[in-house]
């Protein structure tokens, strides 16, 4: 998935959440958040990478829940807040988060 995101030429950051990064011996899910450059346009995306930008198709093809947003208008503080919300579990504890470089 990371390689497919890189092929777009517009990947800013790639984060992985969920039990995949929790140390659970048999992780059940992978949650991915893609931060794309503000100039990213899906219609200009390579065909092989487009499955990342459809939640249902990403789940089927890659076994992951993929969420994405553009940096446009998003300050570092806004992106940090977005990640904080995704990282916080219902009980208020934080789940693991990993940035893939």
QUIZI-V638014 format. One record per pair of residues at least 24 apart in sequence whose ideal C-beta (glycine too) atoms are under 10 Angstrom apart, sorted by sequence separation. I is the first residue (numbers start at 0). GAP is how many residues later the second one is. If there is no record, write none. Layout:
i->{I I}
gap->{GAP GAP}
This chain:
i->{9 10 11 33 9 10 11 7 9 10 11 31 41 4 8 9 7 8 9 11 29 39 0 4 7 9 10 29 39 40 1 3 4 8 9 28 31 39 0 4 8 9 37 38 39 1 7 29 31 32 33 35 37 38 39 0 7 29 30 31 32 33 34 35 36 37 38 7 9 28 29 30 31 32 33 34 35 36 37 8 9 28 29 30 31 32 33 34 35 36 37 7 8 28 29 30 31 32 33 34 35 37 7 8 6 7 10 6 9 34 4 7 8 3 6 7 10 3 6 7 5 19 3 4 7 19 34 2 3 6 7 2 3 17 32 3 4 16 17 34 0 3 4 15 16 34 3 32 0 1 16 32 0 14 32 3 13 32 30 30 0 3 10 11 3 11 12 11 0 9 0 4 9 0 3 11 0 4 14 30 32 34 0 12 16 30 32 11 14 14 17 31 16 12 16 14 14 23 21 22 20 21 20 18 19 20 17 18 20 16 17 19 16 17 15 16 17 15 16 14 15 14 15 13 14 15 13 14 12 13 12 13 12 10 5 4 1 0 1}
gap->{24 24 24 24 25 25 25 26 26 26 26 26 26 27 27 27 28 28 28 28 28 28 29 29 29 29 29 29 29 29 30 30 30 30 30 30 30 30 31 31 31 31 31 31 31 32 32 32 32 32 32 32 32 32 32 33 33 33 33 33 33 33 33 33 33 33 33 34 34 34 34 34 34 34 34 34 34 34 34 35 35 35 35 35 35 35 35 35 35 35 35 36 36 36 36 36 36 36 36 36 36 36 37 37 38 38 38 39 39 39 40 40 40 41 41 41 41 42 42 42 43 43 44 44 44 44 44 45 45 45 45 46 46 46 46 47 47 47 47 47 48 48 48 48 48 48 49 49 50 50 50 50 51 52 53 54 54 54 55 56 57 57 57 57 58 58 58 59 60 60 61 61 61 62 62 62 63 63 64 64 64 64 65 66 66 66 66 67 67 68 68 68 69 70 70 71 72 72 73 73 74 74 75 76 76 76 77 77 77 78 78 78 79 79 80 80 80 81 81 82 82 83 83 84 84 84 85 85 86 86 87 87 88 89 94 95 98 99 99}
